[in-house]
């Protein structure tokens, strides 16, 4: 049957009926992922649970796809264009699925099942891909998948992300939400400060204080914030700091994230942040090492 001959209401009704039969199993899948939060590249339980579910629905699943241990791929249909759905399922440290990646995975799985059903029932040419995309929160899983060719033949790539109910003041009919939201470009900066240890009580003048370099760089960025554009963001975690007070610390480490609406604006802002970090090293006599890393363009929430 040609696409033009298919009544849209009929398609919707049949897809709704097909998903209704999977309602309880999808809810259980969602809860299973939520109940077992796993960090980036450690999503073994989610990976196995989703793959088992898809195989039970009759799909052939490639586990550990594209060289990533916790990625997977399922394909259906033939001919036509390829529609990709991204399933995220990693969690945040300490607070679990605060970003709702269990919901993202479930939504993408449901969409993949629905489209697969419609393509088959109405004999429509086209293919759909469900791709398991680990390490969205931290680790750039999609970047590695892109490098491995996971999206090479994709015509459209889709994903749903949970959010506040009133993100859009103009709901479309019965639907509430937004689509096509622009996300900030982001770069990560990993910086290390190296100084010289000394006894803080005996001869502090002999030391070169790497903690002072880190704190000074932080304060430099704090001064920069007044001149940031409203959409720009800078945030940081101190990942290696001294654990005792009576030693001038010789080493500290921090992880910065810098965001801006455009790549041009991002590069300009990153240069300013680098100056803040290097100024902290210069003021204290420390050596600063800064490593830049660009995450996946699909993982910039």
LOKOL-277469 format. One record per residue (C-alpha): x, y, z; residue in one letter. Coordinates in nm, 3 decimals, padded with zeros to 5 digits. Example, Ala and Ser with C-alpha at 12.3 -4.5 7.8 and 13.67 -1.06 7.14 Angstrom:
2
- 01.230/-00.450/00.780/a $
- 01.367/-00.106/00.714/s $
This chain:
301
- 00.000/00.000/00.000/x $
- 00.142/00.340/-00.092/x $
- 00.200/00.604/00.174/x $
- -00.054/00.839/00.012/x $
- -00.327/00.577/00.045/x $
- -00.277/00.534/00.416/x $
- -00.511/00.741/00.629/x $
- -00.315/00.912/00.906/x $
- -00.586/00.850/01.165/x $
- -00.578/00.480/01.083/x $
- -00.201/00.470/01.125/x $
- -00.223/00.649/01.458/x $
- -00.495/00.418/01.584/x $
- -00.308/00.102/01.487/x $
- 00.021/00.228/01.632/x $
- -00.154/00.327/01.957/x $
- -00.310/-00.020/01.976/x $
- 00.027/-00.188/01.919/x $
- 00.196/00.021/02.189/x $
- -00.090/-00.040/02.430/x $
- -00.009/-00.411/02.422/x $
- 00.346/-00.320/02.534/x $
- 00.238/-00.063/02.792/x $
- 00.314/-00.267/03.102/x $
- 00.638/-00.414/02.970/x $
- 00.765/-00.068/02.874/x $
- 00.678/00.064/03.220/x $
- 00.870/-00.226/03.378/x $
- 01.167/-00.160/03.148/x $
- 01.165/00.208/03.242/x $
- 01.152/00.129/03.614/x $
- 01.426/-00.131/03.583/x $
- 01.666/00.123/03.434/x $
- 01.566/00.389/03.688/x $
- 01.612/00.146/03.978/x $
- 01.968/00.057/03.876/x $
- 02.145/00.387/03.799/x $
- 02.482/00.339/03.633/x $
- 02.753/00.589/03.542/x $
- 02.910/00.657/03.204/x $
- 03.041/00.346/03.027/x $
- 02.927/00.132/03.320/x $
- 02.565/00.088/03.206/x $
- 02.588/-00.292/03.187/x $
- 02.255/-00.364/03.354/x $
- 02.069/-00.116/03.133/x $
- 02.242/-00.248/02.822/x $
- 02.152/-00.609/02.896/x $
- 01.798/-00.528/03.009/x $
- 01.718/-00.332/02.693/x $
- 01.881/-00.586/02.462/x $
- 01.690/-00.872/02.627/x $
- 01.364/-00.678/02.589/x $
- 01.421/-00.606/02.219/x $
- 01.512/-00.968/02.148/x $
- 01.193/-01.077/02.321/x $
- 01.006/-00.854/02.073/x $
- 01.169/-01.041/01.785/x $
- 01.443/-00.795/01.689/x $
- 01.802/-00.886/01.613/x $
- 02.025/-00.680/01.840/x $
- 02.395/-00.611/01.805/x $
- 02.529/-00.592/02.159/x $
- 02.846/-00.396/02.244/x $
- 02.804/-00.214/01.912/x $
- 03.067/00.001/01.744/x $
- 03.340/-00.094/01.987/x $
- 03.161/00.038/02.298/x $
- 03.086/-00.222/02.562/x $
- 02.757/-00.065/02.671/x $
- 02.624/00.041/02.331/x $
- 02.383/-00.160/02.114/x $
- 02.208/-00.135/01.779/x $
- 01.876/-00.270/01.649/x $
- 01.756/-00.224/01.290/x $
- 01.429/-00.290/01.108/x $
- 01.265/-00.222/00.773/x $
- 01.414/-00.211/00.425/x $
- 01.479/00.042/00.152/x $
- 01.392/00.410/00.183/x $
- 01.547/00.644/00.434/x $
- 01.696/00.558/00.772/x $
- 01.543/00.710/01.086/x $
- 01.761/00.688/01.396/x $
- 01.641/00.695/01.758/x $
- 01.893/00.754/02.038/x $
- 01.849/00.572/02.369/x $
- 02.039/00.722/02.662/x $
- 02.051/00.537/02.994/x $
- 02.345/00.661/03.204/x $
- 02.292/00.834/03.538/x $
- 02.458/01.104/03.747/x $
- 02.688/01.035/04.045/x $
- 02.505/01.023/04.379/x $
- 02.166/01.142/04.246/x $
- 02.088/00.870/03.992/x $
- 01.855/00.940/03.700/x $
- 01.798/01.307/03.782/x $
- 01.800/01.392/03.410/x $
- 01.554/01.114/03.332/x $
- 01.765/00.908/03.095/x $
- 01.546/00.611/03.185/x $
- 01.263/00.808/03.022/x $
- 01.477/00.896/02.721/x $
- 01.559/00.530/02.666/x $
- 01.197/00.423/02.704/x $
- 01.072/00.697/02.469/x $
- 01.323/00.602/02.199/x $
- 01.246/00.232/02.238/x $
- 00.872/00.300/02.209/x $
- 00.926/00.519/01.902/x $
- 01.144/00.254/01.740/x $
- 00.881/-00.013/01.806/x $
- 00.602/00.210/01.674/x $
- 00.782/00.300/01.352/x $
- 00.894/-00.059/01.297/x $
- 00.533/-00.172/01.335/x $
- 00.400/00.093/01.095/x $
- 00.662/00.022/00.828/x $
- 00.579/-00.346/00.834/x $
- 00.199/-00.320/00.861/x $
- 00.161/-00.066/00.580/x $
- 00.447/-00.200/00.367/x $
- 00.620/00.138/00.363/x $
- 00.979/00.152/00.236/x $
- 01.209/00.280/00.506/x $
- 01.437/00.170/00.785/x $
- 01.471/00.256/01.150/x $
- 01.765/00.225/01.386/x $
- 01.762/00.217/01.764/x $
- 02.106/00.309/01.891/x $
- 02.214/00.269/02.252/x $
- 02.419/00.579/02.334/x $
- 02.611/00.546/02.664/x $
- 02.797/00.815/02.855/x $
- 02.591/01.125/02.777/x $
- 02.639/01.281/03.120/x $
- 03.017/01.257/03.106/x $
- 03.237/01.080/02.857/x $
- 03.107/01.175/02.512/x $
- 02.961/00.839/02.410/x $
- 02.796/00.981/02.098/x $
- 03.126/01.135/01.985/x $
- 03.284/00.789/01.993/x $
- 02.985/00.643/01.810/x $
- 03.014/00.911/01.542/x $
- 03.384/00.836/01.502/x $
- 03.300/00.465/01.468/x $
- 03.047/00.532/01.190/x $
- 02.726/00.466/01.384/x $
- 02.540/00.757/01.220/x $
- 02.700/00.732/00.877/x $
- 02.386/00.638/00.679/x $
- 02.128/00.813/00.900/x $
- 01.887/01.058/00.732/x $
- 01.713/01.180/01.050/x $
- 01.828/01.144/01.411/x $
- 01.569/01.184/01.687/x $
- 01.549/01.180/02.066/x $
- 01.302/01.301/02.330/x $
- 01.416/01.466/02.654/x $
- 01.200/01.519/02.959/x $
- 01.157/01.868/03.101/x $
- 00.921/02.104/03.281/x $
- 00.560/02.086/03.165/x $
- 00.540/02.452/03.063/x $
- 00.849/02.492/02.849/x $
- 00.639/02.640/02.568/x $
- 00.364/02.896/02.616/x $
- 00.183/02.780/02.301/x $
- 00.097/02.408/02.326/x $
- 00.010/02.249/01.992/x $
- -00.335/02.101/02.035/x $
- -00.329/01.824/02.292/x $
- 00.051/01.817/02.301/x $
- 00.267/02.011/02.545/x $
- 00.638/02.054/02.481/x $
- 00.887/02.195/02.235/x $
- 01.093/02.062/01.946/x $
- 01.400/02.191/01.771/x $
- 01.540/02.355/02.083/x $
- 01.885/02.502/02.021/x $
- 02.152/02.379/02.261/x $
- 02.473/02.551/02.365/x $
- 02.805/02.444/02.221/x $
- 03.035/02.315/02.493/x $
- 03.402/02.252/02.558/x $
- 03.564/02.085/02.855/x $
- 03.889/02.210/03.004/x $
- 04.096/01.986/03.228/x $
- 04.364/02.190/03.405/x $
- 04.649/02.087/03.633/x $
- 04.864/02.311/03.848/x $
- 05.211/02.200/03.952/x $
- 05.407/02.378/04.224/x $
- 05.644/02.274/04.501/x $
- 05.576/02.119/04.841/x $
- 05.701/02.272/05.163/x $
- 05.608/02.258/05.531/x $
- 05.335/02.519/05.584/x $
- 05.438/02.581/05.946/x $
- 05.816/02.558/05.908/x $
- 05.921/02.709/05.575/x $
- 05.619/02.804/05.365/x $
- 05.834/03.049/05.167/x $
- 06.011/02.751/05.009/x $
- 05.692/02.621/04.852/x $
- 05.499/02.705/04.537/x $
- 05.131/02.676/04.620/x $
- 04.924/02.489/04.361/x $
- 04.606/02.544/04.565/x $
- 04.657/02.920/04.549/x $
- 04.691/02.888/04.171/x $
- 04.362/02.697/04.152/x $
- 04.173/02.935/04.381/x $
- 04.314/03.239/04.200/x $
- 04.205/03.099/03.864/x $
- 03.858/03.036/04.007/x $
- 03.838/03.394/04.132/x $
- 03.958/03.521/03.794/x $
- 03.669/03.341/03.625/x $
- 03.432/03.480/03.888/x $
- 03.542/03.830/03.784/x $
- 03.487/03.735/03.418/x $
- 03.127/03.629/03.487/x $
- 03.006/03.990/03.503/x $
- 03.088/04.025/03.133/x $
- 02.928/03.699/03.018/x $
- 02.637/03.701/02.777/x $
- 02.309/03.578/02.935/x $
- 02.323/03.244/02.749/x $
- 02.687/03.168/02.832/x $
- 02.788/02.938/03.116/x $
- 03.109/02.847/03.300/x $
- 03.119/02.584/03.575/x $
- 03.389/02.385/03.748/x $
- 03.470/02.093/03.976/x $
- 03.786/02.075/04.186/x $
- 03.892/01.715/04.127/x $
- 04.225/01.698/04.312/x $
- 04.295/01.921/04.611/x $
- 04.506/01.887/04.927/x $
- 04.377/01.671/05.211/x $
- 04.598/01.818/05.485/x $
- 04.652/02.177/05.598/x $
- 05.015/02.176/05.709/x $
- 05.175/02.119/05.368/x $
- 05.208/02.368/05.083/x $
- 05.041/02.165/04.805/x $
- 05.243/02.091/04.493/x $
- 04.951/01.969/04.279/x $
- 04.586/02.052/04.214/x $
- 04.345/01.968/03.934/x $
- 04.012/02.104/03.809/x $
- 03.754/02.027/03.542/x $
- 03.587/02.324/03.370/x $
- 03.291/02.328/03.132/x $
- 03.238/02.629/02.908/x $
- 02.915/02.685/02.707/x $
- 02.801/02.937/02.448/x $
- 02.524/02.943/02.183/x $
- 02.769/02.944/01.889/x $
- 03.103/02.780/01.820/x $
- 03.257/03.120/01.745/x $
- 03.135/03.258/02.078/x $
- 03.249/02.943/02.255/x $
- 03.602/02.968/02.120/x $
- 03.622/03.333/02.225/x $
- 03.499/03.249/02.575/x $
- 03.731/02.949/02.609/x $
- 04.027/03.175/02.528/x $
- 03.922/03.408/02.811/x $
- 03.886/03.119/03.056/x $
- 04.230/02.990/02.957/x $
- 04.371/03.336/03.032/x $
- 04.208/03.324/03.377/x $
- 04.364/02.985/03.448/x $
- 04.707/03.082/03.317/x $
- 04.696/03.410/03.513/x $
- 04.643/03.208/03.831/x $
- 04.952/03.004/03.752/x $
- 05.155/03.314/03.666/x $
- 05.057/03.493/03.987/x $
- 05.164/03.201/04.206/x $
- 05.464/03.075/04.012/x $
- 05.301/02.744/03.926/x $
- 05.300/02.558/03.599/x $
- 04.956/02.516/03.436/x $
- 04.865/02.242/03.189/x $
- 04.530/02.281/03.011/x $
- 04.374/02.008/02.798/x $
- 04.071/02.087/02.584/x $
- 03.809/01.829/02.490/x $
- 03.501/01.877/02.274/x $
- 03.205/01.654/02.366/x $
- 02.960/01.500/02.123/x $
- 02.753/01.762/01.937/x $
- 02.450/01.555/02.037/x $
- 02.532/01.568/02.405/x $
- 02.533/01.933/02.496/x $
- 02.243/01.956/02.740/x $
